[in-house]
Amino acid sequence: MSGVGVLDKAVVILAACVDGASLAELVERTKLPRATAHRLAQALEIHRMLVRDTQGRWRPGPRLGELANAAPDVLLTAAEPLLAALRDATGESAQLYLRRADERICVAAAERASGLRDTVPIGSVLPMTAGSAAQILLAWEPPEAVMPLLPRSKFTGRTLAEVRRRGWAQSVAEREPGVASVSAPIRDRTGRVIASISISGPIERLGRRPGERHAMAVVRAGQRLSGL
């Protein structure tokens, strides 16, 4: 809590409405007096931070999205110099991936300037069924989010268990022939995995056990981007 009473209560109200809440549910979830919860919810509704659904329950309003879209992406801003440093330290192209349903998207990259390299342009959409970054984005997900993908995947549930155990993933010719990669998780402040940081390059340079050479550097980069 910040110590600013009204603000703290308003934030509690907003959090309680993520999945929708009636007044009774607000009181139960926030432990605020009924009159206080009602007054604050109405005020947040006036400012479009809450809206009412067809059942009269409060839900997050459009103003929250507008404010979020206006803010710079903290992760992407911080990732740019770290990806460049990771590329320079390993000599391989570095990427940042986010999951979108059954796909992953490259949202930032630092490419090797010359020589044989694995180029993944920003905006590239890749499958969640192959590659070390996909392994990272799935390894800490609940079983119900993983099991539908495993029959189509080039890795197994045993692979994902090993990724969880050691804290990083590697792949060799899994996503693309001749390409190897190493990836590590980026976590939010609660510890949830929200992204994957990776390096990738030709097998002939990275070898068939790329994690032995580069896992530590990739893991450290992921740790530095975690908790932002």
Beta strands, then each sheet from edge to edge (+ up, - down):
strand 1: 50-52
strand 2: 58-60
strand 3: 93-100
strand 4: 103-110
strand 5: 125-127
strand 6: 169-172
strand 7: 179-187
strand 8: 193-202
sheet 1: 1+ 2-
sheet 2: 5+ 4- 3+ 8- 7+ 6-
end
